Amino acid sequence: MLKKLFSNTGLIDEVVFHAGINIILGKYSKDKEAQGINGIGKSTLIRLIDYTFLSDSAQKIFLNKKYDFLRKSEHEITLEFEINNKPYFIQRDFSTKMKIQFGSSLHKLDNFEKSELKSILTNLYLPVEKNDVFFTGNKFRTLFDFFIKDDLDNQKRFEPLNFLKYNANLKEKAIFNFFLLDLPTSHLIDYNEQSKEYDKFKSAIDTSEQKIKIDTGKSIQEYRSERFNIEQRISLLEESLDSYQFIEKYKDIEKQLAKVTKQINDKLKEYNSLDIKVSKIKESYDLDQNVETQEIRKIYNEVLENFGNQVAKTLEEVIDFKNNILNNRKKYLLQKEQKLQLVIDSVLQDISILENKRSQLYKALDEKGALDSIKNTYEELVIEKTDLEKNLQLIKQIDEYQEMLTNLNVSISEVRRLISVEIKEFQRHIDDLRKLFIDILKNAIFVDESYENAYFDITPNPSSNRKKLPFNIEIEIPKADALGQSRLKIVAYDLMVFLYNIEINRKVPDFLIHDGVFHGISMKTKINTINYVYHKYLEHIDKKQFQYILTFNEDEIITNDDDSEYGIFDFDFHKSVIAEFQDVQDKTIFKRIFG
């Protein structure tokens, strides 16, 4: 439970929470200069609690320019809470870096990253108690949004199951509500993941089919048939190119082309042969004929100085003789290389002349249109083959994805069946929830009114539609289309979930915060609802305590102990008020009025 919210920098007056009903009250000061009771700090207090519990939406609000004074004055806020009789503290500042400190001793707090502390708080507040009731990923804040609701959240919430702050799909909503209701989630999680996979492959198929439609103007079904005609056209084009014959009047040019091409090929062979010979001659220059006479002399001098000198002298004579031979050989090789280079130059010149001649022959054919047909045929062949190959790849990909979808359909159908079976197995559990929901309506909401058409129910849905859940969760109360009644659905559902978890002593937060949830609801219903929760608290006071934290302006609730037409509270209302704010500067939460 929550113990205390305070600030070491004097940002707010200390707020101490207690077990049972906790009221945060807004009062009119009757000061002529007062600017109104809204904005004095009730929702801000809730938002500060939310902020310490790492809420992104609360963080975004406090980063607003309106709250720059928090950074200029280097304010910080600390929340103390207790789990299994052990105290914990979360301390945060409001700088752009948002420093977060956490620990079990106020004087020995450690620094944490947001994601790191979320994991720790998940283990503390939402531990896995059953193998089949869990959630995946770092969803601490997703579930905590059920237990802490400020006025802005409640304004956006129109149906009980949708307490999430992001645009969740039906399956995700079901997973988190099932977790809160202590119902199995493992198959639901599997169903959600497989459905996402199915949608991913379906989207890929649609994209590929659209590409084929854009490229060919045909649907994939039409293209599957058309592809055989395309393959036949390609085959005919290839045969046409293979068997292409020049017509009679171009035969002489064709013969000349063949002759010139043969001459060019012969000359290229001759050039390659000569080039190899020149390369071998150049390699001969690199033969190393040096002898390390100094090293040899040194070795022999160690044996005998005169003998060593004599050997060195003899070696030098031999080397001089060899150098003379090498120089003569090099002259010979250079002369031979020069002769070969002359021949190579001549061959290259001949090739150049022949290439020019062949070019002129091609030009003659081109000018007469002889090559138009073969060029056009080749271009058409390239285009046809490229388009076919590209689209065949898409079709292959589509076929693979279709096979995956078929397999997924079978798997998804089986998971849906398992979920339906599981719901039937948990009917006693669901019956307990139904009874509690009716009890809330009977004692808290519909006193002196009929509640026969009000119900909470979870039933299998026989539909095989993959986009629909394999079950229905229904929450209904009479006249639910009216604003007050639609709010009652939210209050009734929240209390059912919260009180059920208290009854089964589950390890989830033992507090529920409702800020602004009672807007538009009758006074009598408000009093009855709060009294009902208070009596539930008395029932569990010896074994399981909890906190119900609410905000009201004084004109929204009965604040005196006198009997009225709406009834009275069964507890001391004034002792339940943990924080009180007024519409004058020194009695607002931050001791300032925002313009």
Summary of the structure (lengths in Angstrom):
residues: 595
radius of gyration: 45.1
end to end distance: 35.2
largest distance: 138.4
contacts: 1716
relative contact order: 0.14
helix: 59%
strand: 12%
